[in-house]
Amino acid sequence: MKTYFAMALLLPAIGTASAAQTDCEAGARYLAAAQQKSTASDFGEAAELAQNAVDSCPSYAGYEALGEARAQSLSRTDHGRAVDAFVSAHELAANDQERSRTLYQYARLLNLDGDPQNAFPLIKDAKALDPGDSDIAALAAKIEQRINNPTKAQIVRGLWDSMYKPLRVATIKSTHPGADPTPTTLPTAHVASVSIPINFEVGTTMVDARTRDNIAVLAEALADPTYAQQHFTFVGHADVRGVEPNNIVLSKRRAEAMAQAVVLLQPSLRDRIDVIGRGSSEPIDPGQDEDAYRANRRLQVLLK
């Protein structure tokens, strides 16, 4: 991953500084010191200095430094603070390189926390913004491999114990030639959810052979006795091909078929699942090839 911190902080050359300028001067000094401490052994001190930097003068570089320092801790509390910092950094990012860096670091943290489900859309956006970055590509491949073979523990983490928090702004149109301009990280109210790799054949409610076994994994996770009082919403999705009114109908039929399938496997889920269809309006993969279309013909599960 290309290492850099964009110093978007200018010190006044002459004259009497205003209070705001003085704060940003202090923020620049704190940030420079944090960068010097940004090693694995000094991440705690680096985090304190980065926190002082953003307290003095909020900036993309300060929040990114804070997130990356907190992410090195072994404490899940610190990891939660890192998530907050990455959300703030993404909001202040000025270009594709900054956005892709933050998305990569955010996805990496979630994946290490056992939540590849919520990491996947983030790393797909990062790859779309910077397709030439080898570290992003490697992490995307690793996360995709994990979500294609989900475990009960991953689904539970994604639905009930995820550190994920939504980004406050949509991913901005990429300036990279040939990149898909559609933002896929949307500013929505957060509802706990996972996108299960249960993918459908084109134009049908039939699950493809590669992901058919994941239905049983999903049913087992949702039927865990710990969550006996929980209710869920199954959301069906379609790829962008076809007429959207038809896609909406088809995507709802997909959700209905999966609700029936998991109830057959786990009768305790009866009357605990609602269904809706979103058509092609919420792609999880911003690409325009067959792999992306297949990924977007999917089932999403929301915790009510």
Secondary structure by P-SEA (a helix, b strand, c coil): cbbbbcccccccccccccaaaaaaaaaaaaaaaaaaaccccaaaaaaaaaaaaaaacccaaaaaaaaaaaaacccaaaaaaaaaaaaaaaaacccaaaaaaaaaaaaaaaaaacccccaaaaaaaaaaaccccaaaaaaaaaaaaaaacccaaaaaaacccccbbbbccccccccccccccccccccccccccccccccccccccccccccccaaaaaaaaaaccccccbbbbbbbbbcccccaaaaaaaaaaaaaaaaaaaaaacccccccbbbbbbcccccccccccaaaaaaacbbbbbcc
